[in-house]
Amino acid sequence: MFANVQEYYHATTLRDALKKLGKNDGQIPVPVTGAFHLISSKLRAATCLVDISAIDLNYVKVEGRKLSIGGAANFQQIVVSKELNSTLNGLLPKAAQTYSTRIQRNTTTLQDVLFGYATFFDLLTALLALDTQVTVQGKQKRVVPLANFFSKENRAVLGNTEIAVDFSAKLPSGDVGASLQRVALTDGDAVAILNVVAVLK
């Protein structure tokens, strides 16, 4: 499938994954979860696949007004989250569900979306509307506004030795409404021509 890959490494902890990604022994390690189609351009040169799907980053949590989604959480987890379905008119589950089929959503994670620079997801638009912050872990930890990943001037693209570990946002309180509107060729199109999200208090 990937001609240059010589090793598959199944990481069980974040520290373990980062250690493998940071090795400089002539290999080109690439972090993967399951959405290989999103990062195919980065896999052409990869010699080692570092599977991070077993790391404890597959959570979806709402604690008070704080939203936290792990980088390895898949889209389907967001779709079925009871907490998210009762928050903001179910904005995030609705945005996640617009993408493809359940099978595809089960393998698509926010880590792979950012790593592959796949900017077309309705879910990303919804997270942008909530001023989401991304915690990126490599040799150093940095917190980057999600909006920076879409700025041509200052595009914070994930490097091969980094993992987007957490997506967090502060949910608005009080009387809040939220809506996702999209224009696509058909209602079932996974990718919209245009999507708009509004969160109003």
Summary of the structure (lengths in Angstrom):
residues: 201
radius of gyration: 16.9
end to end distance: 48.8
largest distance: 55.4
contacts: 620
relative contact order: 0.17
helix: 29%
strand: 27%
